[in-house]
Amino acid sequence: MSDHHVYKKVEVVGSSRTSIEDAINNAVSECGKSIHNMEWFEVQETRGHIENGQVGHYQVVLKIGFRIENS
């Protein structure tokens, strides 16, 4: 067992018509399909798209942190 780990972060944007929380969950869920050993996320930015004077989409910029395999 290693006494250290090495990590990497990738930046993604999640979106949802429902909520900021749902946008985060969508991003983490999609990343989990191809990124292994995910350990944390950091919300970098929140924004949205306006349609006809109403919120059309919530958008959340995340950094997903994951451990490099076998580190």
Phi, psi and omega in degrees: 000132182285147177264011176212164176225155175240137184237161175223152176236140173238150180257132179223163175237120175262150178222159179199147172277346189268307187194167175296316179301319179294323177298318177297311181300321178298316180296313181296317180298314179295319179297325180297343178287335183230346180252125180263158176064032177297138182232335180200167171224153177233125176280119182264325187201144171235141179201180180205172179246133182255131177233121177053042177076010180229160177292122178266319179214143168264138179232133182230123175272124182237151163251126179259124179260134178218153181275132176294133181307134177065020178266000000 
